[in-house]
Amino acid sequence: MAVLIVLILSFSASLGITKIVSGEWDYILSGNIAMCVMLFFTAFGHFRFSRGMARMIPKFIPNRMELVYLTGFIEIAAGIGLLFPYWRQSTGQFLVLFLS
C-alpha cells in the first residue's frame, strides 16, 4: 500500500510542478518521474530489509542476499532510465518483463 501511495503522491506533485513550470500538464514526464521515485522507494527496501527479502526466495536458489541487492540496483538503474527519452521505451519494455 505504501508503494501505491508513493506513486500517487509523486505523480500528483510532479504533475503540479510541470504545470507551474511549463504552463502545460505533462502526463508522460510526470508518470516517468513517479515511476522513478517509486522504483527508488522499492529499491531502498531491498537494501533496508534485505534479510527479510532474502527469506522470501526459495532455498534452492543460491546467493539469495546477492540477488536481493542485485534487483535493488536494477530498480535504481531502471528508474534512472525512465528519465531519459532515448532509453524510455526500452526501459519500459524491460520493466514489463522484470516486474512480471
SETIBA-624913 format. One record per residue: residue number from 1; residue in one letter; z, x, y of N, C-alpha, C in turn. Coordinates in Angstrom, 1 decimal. Each point is the difference from the previous one (the first is absolute). Example, Ala and Ser with C-alpha at 12.3 -4.5 7.8 and 13.67 -1.06 7.14 Angstrom:
2
@seq = 1 | type = A | n.up = 7.8 | n.east = 13.2 | n.north = -5.7 | ca.up = 0.0 | ca.east = -0.9 | ca.north = 1.2 | c.up = 0.0 | c.east = 0.9 | c.north = 1.2
@seq = 2 | type = S | n.up = -0.7 | n.east = -0.4 | n.north = 1.1 | ca.up = 0.0 | ca.east = 0.9 | ca.north = 1.1 | c.up = 0.8 | c.east = -0.8 | c.north = 1.1
// end
This chain:
100
@seq = 1 | type = M | n.up = 0.0 | n.east = 0.8 | n.north = -1.2 | ca.up = 0.0 | ca.east = -0.8 | ca.north = 1.2 | c.up = 0.0 | c.east = 0.9 | c.north = 1.3
@seq = 2 | type = A | n.up = 0.7 | n.east = 1.1 | n.north = -0.1 | ca.up = 0.1 | ca.east = 0.9 | ca.north = 1.2 | c.up = -1.4 | c.east = 0.5 | c.north = 0.3
@seq = 3 | type = V | n.up = -0.8 | n.east = 0.3 | n.north = -1.0 | ca.up = -1.3 | ca.east = 0.6 | ca.north = 0.2 | c.up = -0.9 | c.east = -1.1 | c.north = 0.7
@seq = 4 | type = L | n.up = 0.1 | n.east = -1.2 | n.north = -0.3 | ca.up = -0.7 | ca.east = -1.1 | ca.north = 0.6 | c.up = 0.4 | c.east = -0.1 | c.north = 1.5
@seq = 5 | type = I | n.up = 1.3 | n.east = 0.1 | n.north = 0.2 | ca.up = 0.5 | ca.east = -0.1 | ca.north = 1.4 | c.up = -0.5 | c.east = 1.1 | c.north = 0.8
@seq = 6 | type = V | n.up = 0.0 | n.east = 1.2 | n.north = -0.5 | ca.up = -0.6 | ca.east = 1.2 | ca.north = 0.7 | c.up = -1.4 | c.east = -0.2 | c.north = 0.3
@seq = 7 | type = L | n.up = -0.8 | n.east = -0.5 | n.north = -1.0 | ca.up = -1.4 | ca.east = -0.2 | ca.north = 0.2 | c.up = -0.3 | c.east = -1.0 | c.north = 1.1
@seq = 8 | type = I | n.up = 0.7 | n.east = -1.2 | n.north = 0.0 | ca.up = -0.2 | ca.east = -1.0 | ca.north = 1.0 | c.up = 0.4 | c.east = 0.5 | c.north = 1.4
@seq = 9 | type = L | n.up = 1.2 | n.east = 0.6 | n.north = 0.1 | ca.up = 0.5 | ca.east = 0.5 | ca.north = 1.3 | c.up = -0.9 | c.east = 1.1 | c.north = 0.6
@seq = 10 | type = S | n.up = -0.4 | n.east = 0.9 | n.north = -0.9 | ca.up = -0.9 | ca.east = 1.1 | ca.north = 0.6 | c.up = -1.4 | c.east = -0.6 | c.north = 0.3
@seq = 11 | type = F | n.up = -0.5 | n.east = -0.9 | n.north = -0.7 | ca.up = -1.3 | ca.east = -0.7 | ca.north = 0.4 | c.up = 0.2 | c.east = -0.7 | c.north = 1.3
@seq = 12 | type = S | n.up = 1.0 | n.east = -0.8 | n.north = 0.2 | ca.up = 0.2 | ca.east = -0.7 | ca.north = 1.2 | c.up = 0.2 | c.east = 0.9 | c.north = 1.2
@seq = 13 | type = A | n.up = 0.8 | n.east = 1.1 | n.north = -0.2 | ca.up = 0.2 | ca.east = 0.9 | ca.north = 1.1 | c.up = -1.3 | c.east = 0.8 | c.north = 0.4
@seq = 14 | type = S | n.up = -0.7 | n.east = 0.4 | n.north = -1.0 | ca.up = -1.2 | ca.east = 0.8 | ca.north = 0.3 | c.up = -1.1 | c.east = -1.0 | c.north = 0.6
@seq = 15 | type = L | n.up = 0.0 | n.east = -1.2 | n.north = -0.4 | ca.up = -1.0 | ca.east = -1.0 | ca.north = 0.5 | c.up = 0.4 | c.east = -0.2 | c.north = 1.5
@seq = 16 | type = G | n.up = 1.2 | n.east = -0.2 | n.north = 0.3 | ca.up = 0.4 | ca.east = -0.2 | ca.north = 1.4 | c.up = -0.3 | c.east = 1.2 | c.north = 0.9
@seq = 17 | type = I | n.up = 0.3 | n.east = 1.2 | n.north = -0.6 | ca.up = -0.3 | ca.east = 1.3 | ca.north = 0.8 | c.up = -1.5 | c.east = 0.1 | c.north = 0.2
@seq = 18 | type = T | n.up = -0.8 | n.east = -0.2 | n.north = -1.0 | ca.up = -1.4 | ca.east = 0.1 | ca.north = 0.2 | c.up = -0.5 | c.east = -1.0 | c.north = 1.0
@seq = 19 | type = K | n.up = 0.5 | n.east = -1.2 | n.north = 0.1 | ca.up = -0.3 | ca.east = -1.0 | ca.north = 1.0 | c.up = 0.3 | c.east = 0.5 | c.north = 1.4
@seq = 20 | type = I | n.up = 1.2 | n.east = 0.6 | n.north = 0.1 | ca.up = 0.4 | ca.east = 0.4 | ca.north = 1.3 | c.up = -0.8 | c.east = 1.2 | c.north = 0.5
@seq = 21 | type = V | n.up = -0.3 | n.east = 1.0 | n.north = -0.9 | ca.up = -0.7 | ca.east = 1.2 | ca.north = 0.3 | c.up = -1.5 | c.east = -0.3 | c.north = 0.3
@seq = 22 | type = S | n.up = -0.6 | n.east = -0.7 | n.north = -0.9 | ca.up = -1.5 | ca.east = -0.2 | ca.north = 0.1 | c.up = -0.4 | c.east = -1.3 | c.north = 0.5
@seq = 23 | type = G | n.up = 0.9 | n.east = -0.9 | n.north = 0.1 | ca.up = -0.3 | ca.east = -1.4 | ca.north = 0.5 | c.up = -0.7 | c.east = -0.9 | c.north = -1.0
@seq = 24 | type = E | n.up = -0.1 | n.east = 0.5 | n.north = -1.3 | ca.up = -0.6 | ca.east = -0.8 | ca.north = -1.1 | c.up = 0.9 | c.east = 0.1 | c.north = -1.2
@seq = 25 | type = W | n.up = -0.1 | n.east = -1.0 | n.north = -0.8 | ca.up = 0.7 | ca.east = 0.0 | ca.north = -1.3 | c.up = -0.8 | c.east = 0.8 | c.north = -1.0
@seq = 26 | type = D | n.up = 0.6 | n.east = 1.1 | n.north = -0.5 | ca.up = -0.7 | ca.east = 0.9 | ca.north = -0.9 | c.up = 0.7 | c.east = -0.2 | c.north = -1.4
@seq = 27 | type = Y | n.up = -0.5 | n.east = -0.9 | n.north = -0.7 | ca.up = 0.7 | ca.east = -0.4 | ca.north = -1.3 | c.up = -0.2 | c.east = 1.1 | c.north = -1.1
@seq = 28 | type = I | n.up = -1.2 | n.east = 0.7 | n.north = 0.0 | ca.up = -0.3 | ca.east = 1.0 | ca.north = -1.0 | c.up = 1.0 | c.east = 1.2 | c.north = 0.3
@seq = 29 | type = L | n.up = 0.0 | n.east = 0.5 | n.north = 1.2 | ca.up = 0.9 | ca.east = 1.1 | ca.north = 0.3 | c.up = 1.4 | c.east = -0.3 | c.north = -0.3
@seq = 30 | type = S | n.up = 0.4 | n.east = -1.2 | n.north = 0.4 | ca.up = 1.4 | ca.east = -0.4 | ca.north = -0.2 | c.up = 0.4 | c.east = -0.1 | c.north = -1.4
@seq = 31 | type = G | n.up = -1.0 | n.east = -0.5 | n.north = -0.8 | ca.up = 0.3 | ca.east = -0.1 | ca.north = -1.5 | c.up = 0.1 | c.east = 1.3 | c.north = -0.6
@seq = 32 | type = N | n.up = -0.9 | n.east = 1.0 | n.north = 0.4 | ca.up = 0.1 | ca.east = 1.3 | ca.north = -0.5 | c.up = 1.3 | c.east = 0.7 | c.north = 0.4
@seq = 33 | type = I | n.up = 0.4 | n.east = -0.2 | n.north = 1.2 | ca.up = 1.3 | ca.east = 0.6 | ca.north = 0.5 | c.up = 1.1 | c.east = -0.6 | c.north = -0.8
@seq = 34 | type = A | n.up = 0.0 | n.east = -1.3 | n.north = -0.2 | ca.up = 1.1 | ca.east = -0.6 | ca.north = -0.8 | c.up = 0.0 | c.east = 0.5 | c.north = -1.5
@seq = 35 | type = M | n.up = -1.2 | n.east = 0.1 | n.north = -0.6 | ca.up = 0.0 | ca.east = 0.6 | ca.north = -1.3 | c.up = 0.5 | c.east = 1.4 | c.north = -0.1
@seq = 36 | type = C | n.up = -0.3 | n.east = 0.8 | n.north = 1.0 | ca.up = 0.5 | ca.east = 1.4 | ca.north = 0.1 | c.up = 1.5 | c.east = 0.0 | c.north = 0.1
@seq = 37 | type = V | n.up = 0.5 | n.east = -0.8 | n.north = 0.9 | ca.up = 1.5 | ca.east = -0.1 | ca.north = 0.1 | c.up = 0.6 | c.east = -0.5 | c.north = -1.3
@seq = 38 | type = M | n.up = -0.5 | n.east = -1.0 | n.north = -0.6 | ca.up = 0.5 | ca.east = -0.5 | ca.north = -1.3 | c.up = -0.1 | c.east = 1.1 | c.north = -1.1
@seq = 39 | type = L | n.up = -1.1 | n.east = 0.7 | n.north = -0.1 | ca.up = -0.1 | ca.east = 1.1 | ca.north = -1.0 | c.up = 1.0 | c.east = 1.1 | c.north = 0.3
@seq = 40 | type = F | n.up = 0.2 | n.east = 0.3 | n.north = 1.3 | ca.up = 1.1 | ca.east = 1.0 | ca.north = 0.3 | c.up = 1.3 | c.east = -0.5 | c.north = -0.4
@seq = 41 | type = F | n.up = 0.3 | n.east = -1.2 | n.north = 0.2 | ca.up = 1.3 | ca.east = -0.6 | ca.north = -0.3 | c.up = 0.2 | c.east = 0.0 | c.north = -1.5
@seq = 42 | type = T | n.up = -1.0 | n.east = -0.3 | n.north = -0.8 | ca.up = 0.1 | ca.east = 0.0 | ca.north = -1.5 | c.up = 0.1 | c.east = 1.5 | c.north = -0.5
@seq = 43 | type = A | n.up = -0.7 | n.east = 0.9 | n.north = 0.7 | ca.up = 0.0 | ca.east = 1.4 | ca.north = -0.4 | c.up = 1.5 | c.east = 0.5 | c.north = 0.2
@seq = 44 | type = F | n.up = 0.6 | n.east = -0.4 | n.north = 1.1 | ca.up = 1.4 | ca.east = 0.4 | ca.north = 0.3 | c.up = 0.9 | c.east = -0.4 | c.north = -1.2
@seq = 45 | type = G | n.up = -0.3 | n.east = -1.1 | n.north = -0.6 | ca.up = 0.8 | ca.east = -0.5 | ca.north = -1.1 | c.up = -0.2 | c.east = 0.9 | c.north = -1.2
@seq = 46 | type = H | n.up = -1.2 | n.east = 0.6 | n.north = -0.2 | ca.up = -0.3 | ca.east = 0.9 | ca.north = -1.1 | c.up = 0.9 | c.east = 1.2 | c.north = 0.1
@seq = 47 | type = F | n.up = 0.3 | n.east = 0.5 | n.north = 1.2 | ca.up = 0.8 | ca.east = 1.2 | ca.north = 0.2 | c.up = 1.5 | c.east = -0.3 | c.north = 0.1
@seq = 48 | type = R | n.up = 0.3 | n.east = -1.1 | n.north = 0.6 | ca.up = 1.4 | ca.east = -0.4 | ca.north = 0.1 | c.up = 0.6 | c.east = -0.5 | c.north = -1.3
@seq = 49 | type = F | n.up = -0.7 | n.east = -0.8 | n.north = -0.8 | ca.up = 0.5 | ca.east = -0.6 | ca.north = -1.2 | c.up = -0.8 | c.east = 0.5 | c.north = -1.2
@seq = 50 | type = S | n.up = -0.3 | n.east = 1.3 | n.north = 0.0 | ca.up = -0.9 | ca.east = 0.5 | ca.north = -1.1 | c.up = 0.6 | c.east = -0.1 | c.north = -1.4
@seq = 51 | type = R | n.up = 1.3 | n.east = 0.2 | n.north = -0.1 | ca.up = 0.6 | ca.east = -0.1 | ca.north = -1.4 | c.up = -0.1 | c.east = -1.4 | c.north = -0.5
@seq = 52 | type = G | n.up = 0.2 | n.east = -1.0 | n.north = 0.8 | ca.up = -0.1 | ca.east = -1.4 | ca.north = -0.4 | c.up = -1.4 | c.east = -0.3 | c.north = -0.4
@seq = 53 | type = M | n.up = -1.0 | n.east = 0.5 | n.north = 0.8 | ca.up = -1.4 | ca.east = -0.3 | ca.north = -0.3 | c.up = -0.4 | c.east = 0.7 | c.north = -1.3
@seq = 54 | type = A | n.up = 0.5 | n.east = 1.2 | n.north = -0.2 | ca.up = -0.3 | ca.east = 0.8 | ca.north = -1.2 | c.up = 0.5 | c.east = -0.8 | c.north = -1.2
@seq = 55 | type = R | n.up = 1.1 | n.east = -0.6 | n.north = 0.1 | ca.up = 0.5 | ca.east = -0.8 | ca.north = -1.2 | c.up = -0.8 | c.east = -1.2 | c.north = -0.3
@seq = 56 | type = M | n.up = -0.9 | n.east = -0.5 | n.north = 0.9 | ca.up = -0.9 | ca.east = -1.1 | ca.north = -0.3 | c.up = -1.2 | c.east = 0.4 | c.north = -0.8
@seq = 57 | type = I | n.up = -0.3 | n.east = 1.3 | n.north = 0.0 | ca.up = -1.2 | ca.east = 0.5 | ca.north = -0.7 | c.up = 0.4 | c.east = 0.1 | c.north = -1.5
@seq = 58 | type = P | n.up = -0.8 | n.east = -0.4 | n.north = -0.9 | ca.up = 0.3 | ca.east = 0.1 | ca.north = -1.4 | c.up = 0.3 | c.east = 1.5 | c.north = -0.4
@seq = 59 | type = K | n.up = 0.9 | n.east = 0.1 | n.north = -1.0 | ca.up = 0.5 | ca.east = 1.3 | ca.north = -0.4 | c.up = -1.1 | c.east = 0.9 | c.north = -0.6
@seq = 60 | type = F | n.up = -1.1 | n.east = -0.6 | n.north = -0.6 | ca.up = -1.0 | ca.east = 0.8 | ca.north = -0.6 | c.up = -0.9 | c.east = 0.7 | c.north = 1.0
@seq = 61 | type = I | n.up = 0.1 | n.east = -0.4 | n.north = 1.2 | ca.up = -0.8 | ca.east = 0.7 | ca.north = 1.1 | c.up = 0.8 | c.east = 1.2 | c.north = 0.5
@seq = 62 | type = P | n.up = -0.6 | n.east = 1.2 | n.north = -0.1 | ca.up = 0.7 | ca.east = 1.2 | ca.north = 0.4 | c.up = 0.0 | c.east = 0.2 | c.north = 1.5
@seq = 63 | type = N | n.up = 0.9 | n.east = 0.8 | n.north = 0.5 | ca.up = 0.1 | ca.east = 0.4 | ca.north = 1.4 | c.up = 0.1 | c.east = -1.3 | c.north = 0.9
@seq = 64 | type = R | n.up = 1.0 | n.east = -0.8 | n.north = -0.3 | ca.up = 0.1 | ca.east = -1.3 | ca.north = 0.7 | c.up = 0.4 | c.east = 0.3 | c.north = 1.5
@seq = 65 | type = M | n.up = 0.9 | n.east = 0.9 | n.north = 0.3 | ca.up = 0.4 | ca.east = 0.3 | ca.north = 1.3 | c.up = -1.1 | c.east = 0.5 | c.north = 0.9
@seq = 66 | type = E | n.up = -0.8 | n.east = 0.9 | n.north = -0.6 | ca.up = -1.2 | ca.east = 0.6 | ca.north = 0.6 | c.up = -1.0 | c.east = -1.1 | c.north = 0.3
@seq = 67 | type = L | n.up = -0.1 | n.east = -1.0 | n.north = -0.9 | ca.up = -1.0 | ca.east = -1.1 | ca.north = 0.2 | c.up = 0.5 | c.east = -0.9 | c.north = 1.2
@seq = 68 | type = V | n.up = 1.3 | n.east = -0.2 | n.north = 0.1 | ca.up = 0.5 | ca.east = -0.8 | ca.north = 1.1 | c.up = -0.3 | c.east = 0.7 | c.north = 1.3
@seq = 69 | type = Y | n.up = 0.3 | n.east = 1.3 | n.north = 0.1 | ca.up = -0.3 | ca.east = 0.8 | ca.north = 1.2 | c.up = -1.5 | c.east = 0.0 | c.north = 0.3
@seq = 70 | type = L | n.up = -0.8 | n.east = 0.2 | n.north = -1.0 | ca.up = -1.5 | ca.east = 0.0 | ca.north = 0.2 | c.up = -0.5 | c.east = -1.3 | c.north = 0.6
@seq = 71 | type = T | n.up = 0.5 | n.east = -1.1 | n.north = -0.6 | ca.up = -0.5 | ca.east = -1.3 | ca.north = 0.5 | c.up = 0.5 | c.east = -0.3 | c.north = 1.5
@seq = 72 | type = G | n.up = 1.1 | n.east = 0.6 | n.north = 0.3 | ca.up = 0.5 | ca.east = -0.1 | ca.north = 1.4 | c.up = -0.9 | c.east = 0.7 | c.north = 0.9
@seq = 73 | type = F | n.up = -0.4 | n.east = 1.2 | n.north = -0.4 | ca.up = -0.9 | ca.east = 0.8 | ca.north = 0.9 | c.up = -1.4 | c.east = -0.7 | c.north = 0.0
@seq = 74 | type = I | n.up = -0.4 | n.east = -0.6 | n.north = -1.1 | ca.up = -1.3 | ca.east = -0.7 | ca.north = 0.0 | c.up = 0.0 | c.east = -1.1 | c.north = 1.0
@seq = 75 | type = E | n.up = 1.1 | n.east = -0.8 | n.north = 0.1 | ca.up = 0.2 | ca.east = -1.1 | ca.north = 0.9 | c.up = -0.1 | c.east = 0.5 | c.north = 1.5
@seq = 76 | type = I | n.up = 0.6 | n.east = 1.1 | n.north = 0.2 | ca.up = 0.0 | ca.east = 0.6 | ca.north = 1.4 | c.up = -1.5 | c.east = 0.4 | c.north = 0.4
@seq = 77 | type = A | n.up = -0.7 | n.east = 0.7 | n.north = -1.0 | ca.up = -1.3 | ca.east = 0.4 | ca.north = 0.3 | c.up = -0.9 | c.east = -1.3 | c.north = 0.2
@seq = 78 | type = A | n.up = 0.2 | n.east = -1.0 | n.north = -0.8 | ca.up = -0.8 | ca.east = -1.2 | ca.north = 0.1 | c.up = 0.2 | c.east = -0.7 | c.north = 1.3
@seq = 79 | type = G | n.up = 1.3 | n.east = 0.0 | n.north = 0.5 | ca.up = 0.3 | ca.east = -0.6 | ca.north = 1.2 | c.up = -0.7 | c.east = 0.7 | c.north = 1.2
@seq = 80 | type = I | n.up = 0.0 | n.east = 1.3 | n.north = -0.1 | ca.up = -0.7 | ca.east = 0.8 | ca.north = 1.1 | c.up = -1.5 | c.east = -0.3 | c.north = -0.1
@seq = 81 | type = G | n.up = -0.5 | n.east = -0.1 | n.north = -1.2 | ca.up = -1.5 | ca.east = -0.2 | ca.north = -0.2 | c.up = -0.4 | c.east = -1.3 | c.north = 0.6
@seq = 82 | type = L | n.up = 0.8 | n.east = -1.0 | n.north = 0.0 | ca.up = -0.3 | ca.east = -1.3 | ca.north = 0.6 | c.up = -0.2 | c.east = 0.0 | c.north = 1.5
@seq = 83 | type = L | n.up = 0.6 | n.east = 1.0 | n.north = 0.7 | ca.up = -0.1 | ca.east = 0.1 | ca.north = 1.4 | c.up = -1.3 | c.east = 0.6 | c.north = 0.5
@seq = 84 | type = F | n.up = -0.8 | n.east = 0.6 | n.north = -0.9 | ca.up = -1.2 | ca.east = 0.7 | ca.north = 0.4 | c.up = -1.2 | c.east = -0.9 | c.north = -0.4
@seq = 85 | type = P | n.up = -0.9 | n.east = -0.5 | n.north = 0.9 | ca.up = -1.1 | ca.east = -0.8 | ca.north = -0.4 | c.up = -0.9 | c.east = 0.6 | c.north = -1.1
@seq = 86 | type = Y | n.up = -0.2 | n.east = 1.3 | n.north = 0.1 | ca.up = -0.9 | ca.east = 0.6 | ca.north = -1.0 | c.up = 0.6 | c.east = -0.1 | c.north = -1.4
@seq = 87 | type = W | n.up = 1.3 | n.east = 0.0 | n.north = -0.2 | ca.up = 0.7 | ca.east = 0.0 | ca.north = -1.3 | c.up = 0.4 | c.east = -1.4 | c.north = -0.4
@seq = 88 | type = R | n.up = 0.0 | n.east = -1.0 | n.north = 0.9 | ca.up = 0.6 | ca.east = -1.3 | ca.north = -0.2 | c.up = -0.5 | c.east = -0.7 | c.north = -1.2
@seq = 89 | type = Q | n.up = -1.3 | n.east = -0.1 | n.north = -0.2 | ca.up = -0.6 | ca.east = -0.7 | ca.north = -1.2 | c.up = 0.4 | c.east = 0.6 | c.north = -1.3
@seq = 90 | type = S | n.up = -0.2 | n.east = 1.3 | n.north = -0.1 | ca.up = 0.3 | ca.east = 0.7 | ca.north = -1.3 | c.up = 1.5 | c.east = 0.0 | c.north = -0.2
@seq = 91 | type = T | n.up = 0.8 | n.east = 0.1 | n.north = 1.0 | ca.up = 1.5 | ca.east = -0.1 | ca.north = -0.2 | c.up = 0.4 | c.east = -1.4 | c.north = -0.4
@seq = 92 | type = G | n.up = -0.7 | n.east = -1.0 | n.north = 0.5 | ca.up = 0.3 | ca.east = -1.4 | ca.north = -0.4 | c.up = -0.4 | c.east = -0.2 | c.north = -1.4
@seq = 93 | type = Q | n.up = -1.1 | n.east = 0.5 | n.north = -0.4 | ca.up = -0.4 | ca.east = -0.2 | ca.north = -1.4 | c.up = 1.0 | c.east = 0.8 | c.north = -1.0
@seq = 94 | type = F | n.up = 0.4 | n.east = 1.1 | n.north = 0.5 | ca.up = 1.0 | ca.east = 0.8 | ca.north = -0.8 | c.up = 1.3 | c.east = -0.8 | c.north = -0.2
@seq = 95 | type = L | n.up = 0.4 | n.east = -0.6 | n.north = 1.2 | ca.up = 1.3 | ca.east = -0.7 | ca.north = -0.1 | c.up = -0.1 | c.east = -1.3 | c.north = -0.9
@seq = 96 | type = V | n.up = -1.2 | n.east = -0.6 | n.north = 0.0 | ca.up = -0.1 | ca.east = -1.1 | ca.north = -0.9 | c.up = 0.2 | c.east = 0.4 | c.north = -1.5
@seq = 97 | type = L | n.up = -0.5 | n.east = 1.2 | n.north = -0.4 | ca.up = 0.2 | ca.east = 0.5 | ca.north = -1.3 | c.up = 1.4 | c.east = 0.5 | c.north = -0.2
@seq = 98 | type = F | n.up = 0.5 | n.east = 0.7 | n.north = 1.0 | ca.up = 1.3 | ca.east = 0.6 | ca.north = -0.1 | c.up = 1.1 | c.east = -1.0 | c.north = -0.1
@seq = 99 | type = L | n.up = -0.1 | n.east = -1.1 | n.north = 0.8 | ca.up = 1.1 | ca.east = -1.0 | ca.north = 0.0 | c.up = -0.2 | c.east = -1.1 | c.north = -1.0
@seq = 100 | type = S | n.up = -1.1 | n.east = 0.0 | n.north = -0.8 | ca.up = -0.1 | ca.east = -1.1 | ca.north = -1.0 | c.up = 0.5 | c.east = 0.5 | c.north = -1.3
// end
